[in-house]
């Protein structure tokens, strides 16, 4: 496993943006991300996937619900193009 500190700058920026907001689920997910370890990272050439492990004792979402974060839009100034993510979802 890899420390969250070892995430790439882009991965950290995406995670920060995805977890931004006041929804109670986002607050718990932020606490989880502060304590998580990176299990795997997969770079596809057009994007990336990260899997995380959250240790015992870290708050969990008590009332299971399906939760979706909308699309994330980003601009890459080096290559002058916009990126648009697929919605991110959790089934808790």
N, C-alpha and C positions, 0 to 999 in steps of 0.2 A: 504494500500500500504506500501511497505517496501523500505527503502533507498537503493541505490546502494551500500552503505558501508556495508550492511548486507548480500551481496552475499557471498557464501562460497568461500574459497580460489580457489577451482577448477573452479567454475563458473567465477570468476574474471580472472583467467588465460586463460580460453577458450575464453572469450569475448575479452580480450586483443589480443590474437593471431589471432582470426578471423578478427579483425578490423585493423590489421597491414598491412600497404602498402600505396602506393601513389595514388591509384585510387581516383578520385574526390568523388565518392559515399562513399568510406571508410572514407574520411575526414569528411564528413557530419555525417555519422553514429557515428564516434568517438565523435563529439560534442553532438549529441543526447544522447549517452550513458553517457556522463559526467553530463547531466541534467535530465536524466530519473529517474523514480521510478519503482520499481519492483511491478508488479500487481499480479503475481502468480509464484510459483515455484512448479514443479511436478517432483518428484524423482521416477523413474520407477523400480529401482533395477538394471538396466543395463545402465542407463544414466539419463539425466534430460532435462527438458524443462523450459525455463523462458520466461515470457511475460512482456513487459515493456510499460510504458506510458510516452510519451514525451510531456512536457507542451507546451502550445501556446507560440509563440515568439522564439522558438528554430528553427534554420535553417532546412528547409525541402529540399528534393530532388526536384528540379524544373522541370526537364525533366523526366517524369516517364519512367522507363525502368525496364525490368526484370534484376535482378542482382543475380549472384550465386557465393558464395565463395566455393572454393574447399574443399576437405576433410582435416580434421585436424587429425594428427597422434600424439599420446602421449604415453609415457611409464610410467607405474606404478611400481616403484621400490619395493614397499612394497609387492606386489603380483606377481612381475616379469612377467608382460604381457604388450602387446601393445594394445592401444585402437585406433580405427579408426572411425571417425565420418562420418555420411552421409553429403553430401553437404548441405550447408545452403543457403536458397534462400529468396529473398524479391521480392514482386511485389509492386512497388512504385506507 
